[in-house]
Structures are given as structure tokens and as C-alpha cells.
Amino acid sequence: MSNDIGDLIVRSPEIRRGRPCIAGTGITVHRIAIWYKLGHSPEEIARRYGHVSMSQVYAALAYYHANRDEIEAEIAADESEAERLEKEYLREKQSA
């Protein structure tokens, strides 16, 4: 049985806010890209998740490289939101 590479990455508005994910897992392409950018090999990434195959990791990385601006924007948006929430938490903690 062979896989069509187009079936390995999916998008659905109900899953991860419509971000591209590895089919059947809910793991976003940008999550895989983050691990890759941190220096982890595709083999290490597949081992980390356990239920993700090498072909799925490589499909996510191919999607990332083909759509780098989109995925980098998602990563930046997440980092910005995390910083905003951290600042908000610290302000609330200081005023309490």
C-alpha cells in the first residue's frame, strides 16, 4: 500500500485553528518545524512522538520548506501571544 504525499498533511477549521497538521494526529506542521529548527533530526522527531511515522515527519518538513513564510508567521504569532500572556500574568501577580 502506498501513500499519496498529499494525504499526509491536512487542514480543517475544527483542528488546531485550521493550521496544517499531520493527518490523523493533530500535530501541526509548525510543531514539527520548531523541533527541526532546534536541531532535532527527523528520526528524533518521529521517536519523540512515537505514533508519527518517518514519512509523516518528512511530509511535514516538506510542507514547511514549501510554505516557510506561512509557518514562520504561525510560529511568530504563537511566540508573541505567549509573551503577551506572560506579561499579563506578571502584571496581575504584581498588583495582587
N, CA, C and O atoms as CSV, one atom per row, in Angstrom:
chain,resi,resn,atom,element,x,y,z
A,1,MET,N,N,0.842,-1.183,0.000
A,1,MET,CA,C,0.000,0.000,0.000
A,1,MET,C,C,0.887,1.246,0.000
A,1,MET,O,O,1.814,1.355,0.803
A,2,SER,N,N,0.603,2.165,-0.886
A,2,SER,CA,C,1.394,3.396,-0.943
A,2,SER,C,C,0.549,4.572,-0.489
A,2,SER,O,O,-0.679,4.555,-0.570
A,3,ASN,N,N,1.237,5.583,-0.014
A,3,ASN,CA,C,0.580,6.816,0.422
A,3,ASN,C,C,0.791,7.895,-0.615
A,3,ASN,O,O,1.875,8.014,-1.187
A,4,ASP,N,N,-0.233,8.672,-0.856
A,4,ASP,CA,C,-0.099,9.872,-1.666
A,4,ASP,C,C,0.354,10.966,-0.710
A,4,ASP,O,O,-0.298,11.211,0.305
A,5,ILE,N,N,1.453,11.618,-1.020
A,5,ILE,CA,C,2.000,12.622,-0.106
A,5,ILE,C,C,0.971,13.694,0.236
A,5,ILE,O,O,1.008,14.264,1.326
A,6,GLY,N,N,0.062,13.970,-0.679
A,6,GLY,CA,C,-0.976,14.963,-0.418
A,6,GLY,C,C,-1.952,14.547,0.667
A,6,GLY,O,O,-2.672,15.389,1.204
A,7,ASP,N,N,-1.989,13.267,0.998
A,7,ASP,CA,C,-2.868,12.778,2.058
A,7,ASP,C,C,-2.230,12.850,3.438
A,7,ASP,O,O,-2.910,12.621,4.438
A,8,LEU,N,N,-0.948,13.160,3.513
A,8,LEU,CA,C,-0.240,13.144,4.790
A,8,LEU,C,C,-0.403,14.431,5.591
A,8,LEU,O,O,-0.295,14.413,6.817
A,9,ILE,N,N,-0.661,15.542,4.915
A,9,ILE,CA,C,-0.860,16.830,5.588
A,9,ILE,C,C,-2.271,17.320,5.277
A,9,ILE,O,O,-2.675,17.375,4.115
A,10,VAL,N,N,-3.013,17.671,6.315
A,10,VAL,CA,C,-4.407,18.092,6.136
A,10,VAL,C,C,-4.658,19.399,6.884
A,10,VAL,O,O,-3.898,19.802,7.764
A,11,ARG,N,N,-5.755,20.041,6.495
A,11,ARG,CA,C,-6.239,21.250,7.178
A,11,ARG,C,C,-7.714,21.112,7.418
A,11,ARG,O,O,-8.458,20.656,6.549
A,12,SER,N,N,-8.141,21.506,8.601
A,12,SER,CA,C,-9.553,21.507,8.930
A,12,SER,C,C,-9.791,22.636,9.920
A,12,SER,O,O,-9.047,22.771,10.891
A,13,PRO,N,N,-10.820,23.450,9.690
A,13,PRO,CA,C,-11.074,24.565,10.613
A,13,PRO,C,C,-11.294,24.115,12.055
A,13,PRO,O,O,-11.053,24.883,12.987
A,14,GLU,N,N,-11.746,22.889,12.242
A,14,GLU,CA,C,-12.041,22.383,13.591
A,14,GLU,C,C,-10.800,21.885,14.323
A,14,GLU,O,O,-10.848,21.668,15.534
A,15,ILE,N,N,-9.692,21.701,13.612
A,15,ILE,CA,C,-8.490,21.134,14.225
A,15,ILE,C,C,-7.374,22.168,14.197
A,15,ILE,O,O,-6.984,22.645,13.132
A,16,ARG,N,N,-6.867,22.509,15.369
A,16,ARG,CA,C,-5.742,23.437,15.512
A,16,ARG,C,C,-5.936,24.737,14.732
A,16,ARG,O,O,-5.016,25.241,14.089
A,17,ARG,N,N,-7.147,25.258,14.807
A,17,ARG,CA,C,-7.498,26.538,14.171
A,17,ARG,C,C,-7.180,26.568,12.677
A,17,ARG,O,O,-6.837,27.611,12.121
A,18,GLY,N,N,-7.301,25.406,12.043
A,18,GLY,CA,C,-7.095,25.346,10.597
A,18,GLY,C,C,-5.652,25.285,10.155
A,18,GLY,O,O,-5.366,25.356,8.960
A,19,ARG,N,N,-4.746,25.155,11.091
A,19,ARG,CA,C,-3.337,25.052,10.724
A,19,ARG,C,C,-3.055,23.688,10.095
A,19,ARG,O,O,-3.716,22.705,10.431
A,20,PRO,N,N,-2.079,23.618,9.187
A,20,PRO,CA,C,-1.762,22.327,8.577
A,20,PRO,C,C,-1.225,21.345,9.619
A,20,PRO,O,O,-0.357,21.678,10.426
A,21,CYS,N,N,-1.769,20.122,9.577
A,21,CYS,CA,C,-1.410,19.086,10.547
A,21,CYS,C,C,-1.066,17.785,9.833
A,21,CYS,O,O,-1.447,17.560,8.684
A,22,ILE,N,N,-0.343,16.949,10.543
A,22,ILE,CA,C,-0.122,15.589,10.060
A,22,ILE,C,C,-1.453,14.859,10.199
A,22,ILE,O,O,-2.042,14.821,11.280
A,23,ALA,N,N,-1.916,14.285,9.103
A,23,ALA,CA,C,-3.230,13.628,9.070
A,23,ALA,C,C,-3.368,12.603,10.193
A,23,ALA,O,O,-2.477,11.785,10.425
A,24,GLY,N,N,-4.505,12.669,10.884
A,24,GLY,CA,C,-4.833,11.704,11.913
A,24,GLY,C,C,-4.127,11.900,13.240
A,24,GLY,O,O,-4.258,11.060,14.131
A,25,THR,N,N,-3.378,12.990,13.398
A,25,THR,CA,C,-2.607,13.158,14.629
A,25,THR,C,C,-2.911,14.436,15.393
A,25,THR,O,O,-2.803,14.453,16.619
A,26,GLY,N,N,-3.287,15.500,14.708
A,26,GLY,CA,C,-3.444,16.793,15.364
A,26,GLY,C,C,-2.127,17.500,15.607
A,26,GLY,O,O,-2.114,18.591,16.177
A,27,ILE,N,N,-1.008,16.901,15.186
A,27,ILE,CA,C,0.304,17.535,15.342
A,27,ILE,C,C,0.506,18.494,14.180
A,27,ILE,O,O,0.461,18.096,13.016
A,28,THR,N,N,0.729,19.755,14.506
A,28,THR,CA,C,0.860,20.764,13.461
A,28,THR,C,C,2.223,20.692,12.782
A,28,THR,O,O,3.218,20.254,13.358
A,29,VAL,N,N,2.220,21.143,11.531
A,29,VAL,CA,C,3.477,21.255,10.793
A,29,VAL,C,C,4.411,22.201,11.541
A,29,VAL,O,O,5.619,21.971,11.598
A,30,HIS,N,N,3.851,23.261,12.113
A,30,HIS,CA,C,4.754,24.199,12.776
A,30,HIS,C,C,5.380,23.599,14.028
A,30,HIS,O,O,6.481,24.004,14.401
A,31,ARG,N,N,4.726,22.652,14.689
A,31,ARG,CA,C,5.326,21.949,15.838
A,31,ARG,C,C,6.534,21.133,15.371
A,31,ARG,O,O,7.580,21.138,16.020
A,32,ILE,N,N,6.385,20.437,14.246
A,32,ILE,CA,C,7.492,19.662,13.685
A,32,ILE,C,C,8.626,20.610,13.272
A,32,ILE,O,O,9.799,20.323,13.512
A,33,ALA,N,N,8.267,21.737,12.651
A,33,ALA,CA,C,9.270,22.705,12.209
A,33,ALA,C,C,10.064,23.256,13.396
A,33,ALA,O,O,11.274,23.457,13.290
A,34,ILE,N,N,9.399,23.498,14.510
A,34,ILE,CA,C,10.089,24.008,15.699
A,34,ILE,C,C,11.145,23.007,16.166
A,34,ILE,O,O,12.286,23.384,16.430
A,35,TRP,N,N,10.767,21.737,16.266
A,35,TRP,CA,C,11.730,20.714,16.690
A,35,TRP,C,C,12.896,20.621,15.712
A,35,TRP,O,O,14.050,20.481,16.117
A,36,TYR,N,N,12.585,20.701,14.431
A,36,TYR,CA,C,13.606,20.651,13.384
A,36,TYR,C,C,14.561,21.841,13.506
A,36,TYR,O,O,15.778,21.682,13.416
A,37,LYS,N,N,13.999,23.031,13.711
A,37,LYS,CA,C,14.821,24.232,13.839
A,37,LYS,C,C,15.675,24.207,15.109
A,37,LYS,O,O,16.716,24.863,15.166
A,38,LEU,N,N,15.248,23.465,16.114
A,38,LEU,CA,C,16.034,23.310,17.338
A,38,LEU,C,C,17.187,22.319,17.160
A,38,LEU,O,O,17.977,22.098,18.078
A,39,GLY,N,N,17.272,21.725,15.964
A,39,GLY,CA,C,18.386,20.829,15.672
A,39,GLY,C,C,18.078,19.353,15.762
A,39,GLY,O,O,18.980,18.525,15.637
A,40,HIS,N,N,16.813,19.003,15.978
A,40,HIS,CA,C,16.453,17.585,16.057
A,40,HIS,C,C,16.318,17.002,14.659
A,40,HIS,O,O,15.782,17.646,13.758
A,41,SER,N,N,16.800,15.798,14.487
A,41,SER,CA,C,16.697,15.124,13.195
A,41,SER,C,C,15.274,14.600,13.007
A,41,SER,O,O,14.534,14.454,13.981
A,42,PRO,N,N,14.890,14.319,11.773
A,42,PRO,CA,C,13.573,13.723,11.550
A,42,PRO,C,C,13.379,12.428,12.346
A,42,PRO,O,O,12.284,12.156,12.838
A,43,GLU,N,N,14.449,11.631,12.471
A,43,GLU,CA,C,14.361,10.394,13.248
A,43,GLU,C,C,14.057,10.682,14.718
A,43,GLU,O,O,13.237,9.997,15.330
A,44,GLU,N,N,14.714,11.690,15.281
A,44,GLU,CA,C,14.464,12.066,16.679
A,44,GLU,C,C,13.035,12.566,16.866
A,44,GLU,O,O,12.387,12.261,17.867
A,45,ILE,N,N,12.555,13.328,15.902
A,45,ILE,CA,C,11.187,13.857,15.989
A,45,ILE,C,C,10.191,12.707,15.957
A,45,ILE,O,O,9.256,12.682,16.757
A,46,ALA,N,N,10.374,11.753,15.046
A,46,ALA,CA,C,9.464,10.604,14.964
A,46,ALA,C,C,9.504,9.798,16.260
A,46,ALA,O,O,8.462,9.356,16.745
A,47,ARG,N,N,10.688,9.605,16.820
A,47,ARG,CA,C,10.799,8.870,18.092
A,47,ARG,C,C,10.107,9.624,19.219
A,47,ARG,O,O,9.463,9.014,20.072
A,48,ARG,N,N,10.237,10.941,19.227
A,48,ARG,CA,C,9.636,11.745,20.288
A,48,ARG,C,C,8.127,11.550,20.339
A,48,ARG,O,O,7.547,11.420,21.417
A,49,TYR,N,N,7.501,11.531,19.183
A,49,TYR,CA,C,6.047,11.403,19.149
A,49,TYR,C,C,5.579,9.959,19.155
A,49,TYR,O,O,4.449,9.689,19.560
A,50,GLY,N,N,6.394,9.040,18.727
A,50,GLY,CA,C,6.046,7.625,18.797
A,50,GLY,C,C,5.019,7.160,17.783
A,50,GLY,O,O,5.246,6.169,17.089
A,51,HIS,N,N,3.907,7.847,17.682
A,51,HIS,CA,C,2.834,7.439,16.779
A,51,HIS,C,C,2.917,8.126,15.419
A,51,HIS,O,O,1.986,8.034,14.619
A,52,VAL,N,N,4.027,8.812,15.155
A,52,VAL,CA,C,4.224,9.513,13.887
A,52,VAL,C,C,5.315,8.788,13.100
A,52,VAL,O,O,6.389,8.502,13.628
A,53,SER,N,N,5.028,8.501,11.849
A,53,SER,CA,C,5.989,7.778,11.016
A,53,SER,C,C,7.016,8.734,10.415
A,53,SER,O,O,6.828,9.950,10.403
A,54,MET,N,N,8.089,8.160,9.926
A,54,MET,CA,C,9.115,8.963,9.255
A,54,MET,C,C,8.526,9.665,8.037
A,54,MET,O,O,8.849,10.825,7.779
A,55,SER,N,N,7.665,8.980,7.286
A,55,SER,CA,C,7.087,9.621,6.101
A,55,SER,C,C,6.229,10.815,6.499
A,55,SER,O,O,6.187,11.807,5.772
A,56,GLN,N,N,5.548,10.743,7.633
A,56,GLN,CA,C,4.754,11.875,8.103
A,56,GLN,C,C,5.647,13.045,8.508
A,56,GLN,O,O,5.334,14.195,8.203
A,57,VAL,N,N,6.747,12.763,9.186
A,57,VAL,CA,C,7.678,13.821,9.580
A,57,VAL,C,C,8.262,14.480,8.335
A,57,VAL,O,O,8.323,15.706,8.250
A,58,TYR,N,N,8.690,13.674,7.377
A,58,TYR,CA,C,9.257,14.243,6.152
A,58,TYR,C,C,8.212,15.027,5.363
A,58,TYR,O,O,8.545,16.040,4.748
A,59,ALA,N,N,6.969,14.585,5.369
A,59,ALA,CA,C,5.907,15.339,4.692
A,59,ALA,C,C,5.710,16.694,5.372
A,59,ALA,O,O,5.541,17.712,4.701
A,60,ALA,N,N,5.733,16.700,6.704
A,60,ALA,CA,C,5.596,17.966,7.439
A,60,ALA,C,C,6.766,18.892,7.130
A,60,ALA,O,O,6.574,20.094,6.948
A,61,LEU,N,N,7.972,18.343,7.071
A,61,LEU,CA,C,9.133,19.166,6.759
A,61,LEU,C,C,9.090,19.673,5.320
A,61,LEU,O,O,9.492,20.805,5.052
A,62,ALA,N,N,8.611,18.852,4.400
A,62,ALA,CA,C,8.470,19.302,3.006
A,62,ALA,C,C,7.453,20.433,2.941
A,62,ALA,O,O,7.670,21.425,2.244
A,63,TYR,N,N,6.341,20.290,3.665
A,63,TYR,CA,C,5.337,21.354,3.699
A,63,TYR,C,C,5.941,22.630,4.278
A,63,TYR,O,O,5.729,23.721,3.749
A,64,TYR,N,N,6.686,22.488,5.356
A,64,TYR,CA,C,7.335,23.646,5.981
A,64,TYR,C,C,8.241,24.356,4.982
A,64,TYR,O,O,8.152,25.574,4.825
A,65,HIS,N,N,9.103,23.616,4.312
A,65,HIS,CA,C,10.042,24.237,3.377
A,65,HIS,C,C,9.332,24.857,2.178
A,65,HIS,O,O,9.788,25.871,1.649
A,66,ALA,N,N,8.227,24.264,1.747
A,66,ALA,CA,C,7.469,24.802,0.612
A,66,ALA,C,C,6.625,26.015,1.004
A,66,ALA,O,O,6.242,26.812,0.147
A,67,ASN,N,N,6.336,26.153,2.300
A,67,ASN,CA,C,5.457,27.218,2.805
A,67,ASN,C,C,6.089,27.916,4.003
A,67,ASN,O,O,5.409,28.233,4.979
A,68,ARG,N,N,7.371,28.147,3.923
A,68,ARG,CA,C,8.145,28.660,5.058
A,68,ARG,C,C,7.570,29.956,5.626
A,68,ARG,O,O,7.468,30.091,6.845
A,69,ASP,N,N,7.194,30.908,4.781
A,69,ASP,CA,C,6.680,32.192,5.284
A,69,ASP,C,C,5.416,31.998,6.118
A,69,ASP,O,O,5.265,32.615,7.173
A,70,GLU,N,N,4.518,31.150,5.649
A,70,GLU,CA,C,3.270,30.876,6.380
A,70,GLU,C,C,3.556,30.244,7.740
A,70,GLU,O,O,3.004,30.671,8.754
A,71,ILE,N,N,4.415,29.232,7.762
A,71,ILE,CA,C,4.695,28.520,9.012
A,71,ILE,C,C,5.476,29.411,9.971
A,71,ILE,O,O,5.210,29.405,11.173
A,72,GLU,N,N,6.430,30.172,9.460
A,72,GLU,CA,C,7.186,31.089,10.312
A,72,GLU,C,C,6.268,32.152,10.919
A,72,GLU,O,O,6.468,32.557,12.064
A,73,ALA,N,N,5.273,32.603,10.171
A,73,ALA,CA,C,4.301,33.570,10.699
A,73,ALA,C,C,3.489,32.957,11.835
A,73,ALA,O,O,3.210,33.631,12.827
A,74,GLU,N,N,3.103,31.678,11.700
A,74,GLU,CA,C,2.377,30.991,12.773
A,74,GLU,C,C,3.240,30.896,14.028
A,74,GLU,O,O,2.774,31.155,15.137
A,75,ILE,N,N,4.493,30.524,13.840
A,75,ILE,CA,C,5.405,30.393,14.976
A,75,ILE,C,C,5.577,31.745,15.667
A,75,ILE,O,O,5.528,31.828,16.894
A,76,ALA,N,N,5.776,32.796,14.887
A,76,ALA,CA,C,5.942,34.142,15.453
A,76,ALA,C,C,4.682,34.587,16.188
A,76,ALA,O,O,4.773,35.206,17.248
A,77,ALA,N,N,3.514,34.279,15.640
A,77,ALA,CA,C,2.249,34.649,16.289
A,77,ALA,C,C,2.111,33.931,17.626
A,77,ALA,O,O,1.679,34.536,18.607
A,78,ASP,N,N,2.469,32.660,17.678
A,78,ASP,CA,C,2.406,31.912,18.937
A,78,ASP,C,C,3.371,32.485,19.970
A,78,ASP,O,O,3.021,32.618,21.143
A,79,GLU,N,N,4.581,32.824,19.538
A,79,GLU,CA,C,5.565,33.393,20.465
A,79,GLU,C,C,5.097,34.742,20.991
A,79,GLU,O,O,5.259,35.044,22.173
A,80,SER,N,N,4.520,35.547,20.115
A,80,SER,CA,C,4.011,36.853,20.515
A,80,SER,C,C,2.876,36.712,21.534
A,80,SER,O,O,2.829,37.443,22.523
A,81,GLU,N,N,1.979,35.784,21.290
A,81,GLU,CA,C,0.869,35.543,22.213
A,81,GLU,C,C,1.386,35.044,23.559
A,81,GLU,O,O,0.883,35.459,24.603
A,82,ALA,N,N,2.373,34.169,23.548
A,82,ALA,CA,C,2.951,33.667,24.802
A,82,ALA,C,C,3.592,34.802,25.592
A,82,ALA,O,O,3.444,34.867,26.813
A,83,GLU,N,N,4.297,35.691,24.914
A,83,GLU,CA,C,4.903,36.844,25.590
A,83,GLU,C,C,3.831,37.757,26.180
A,83,GLU,O,O,3.972,38.235,27.306
A,84,ARG,N,N,2.762,37.999,25.423
A,84,ARG,CA,C,1.674,38.848,25.905
A,84,ARG,C,C,1.045,38.257,27.161
A,84,ARG,O,O,0.801,38.970,28.135
A,85,LEU,N,N,0.786,36.953,27.134
A,85,LEU,CA,C,0.175,36.290,28.288
A,85,LEU,C,C,1.100,36.307,29.502
A,85,LEU,O,O,0.642,36.475,30.632
A,86,GLU,N,N,2.383,36.136,29.273
A,86,GLU,CA,C,3.339,36.166,30.373
A,86,GLU,C,C,3.377,37.552,31.013
A,86,GLU,O,O,3.386,37.670,32.238
A,87,LYS,N,N,3.400,38.591,30.196
A,87,LYS,CA,C,3.399,39.962,30.731
A,87,LYS,C,C,2.115,40.243,31.506
A,87,LYS,O,O,2.145,40.855,32.573
A,88,GLU,N,N,0.991,39.792,30.961
A,88,GLU,CA,C,-0.287,39.985,31.629
A,88,GLU,C,C,-0.296,39.280,32.987
A,88,GLU,O,O,-0.750,39.848,33.980
A,89,TYR,N,N,0.202,38.056,33.030
A,89,TYR,CA,C,0.277,37.292,34.266
A,89,TYR,C,C,1.154,38.005,35.290
A,89,TYR,O,O,0.786,38.115,36.459
A,90,LEU,N,N,2.320,38.491,34.848
A,90,LEU,CA,C,3.226,39.178,35.763
A,90,LEU,C,C,2.620,40.465,36.306
A,90,LEU,O,O,2.806,40.787,37.479
A,91,ARG,N,N,1.888,41.214,35.457
A,91,ARG,CA,C,1.217,42.436,35.929
A,91,ARG,C,C,0.169,42.099,36.980
A,91,ARG,O,O,0.068,42.775,38.004
A,92,GLU,N,N,-0.605,41.058,36.727
A,92,GLU,CA,C,-1.641,40.653,37.694
A,92,GLU,C,C,-1.018,40.195,38.999
A,92,GLU,O,O,-1.543,40.485,40.074
A,93,LYS,N,N,0.076,39.494,38.917
A,93,LYS,CA,C,0.750,38.974,40.104
A,93,LYS,C,C,1.331,40.129,40.929
A,93,LYS,O,O,1.264,40.107,42.158
A,94,GLN,N,N,1.898,41.132,40.261
A,94,GLN,CA,C,2.488,42.277,40.953
A,94,GLN,C,C,1.429,43.156,41.603
A,94,GLN,O,O,1.684,43.760,42.645
A,95,SER,N,N,0.250,43.236,41.006
A,95,SER,CA,C,-0.794,44.107,41.553
A,95,SER,C,C,-1.601,43.405,42.651
A,95,SER,O,O,-2.419,44.037,43.319
A,96,ALA,N,N,-1.377,42.129,42.833
A,96,ALA,CA,C,-2.134,41.380,43.863
A,96,ALA,C,C,-1.530,41.530,45.238
A,96,ALA,O,O,-2.044,40.967,46.204
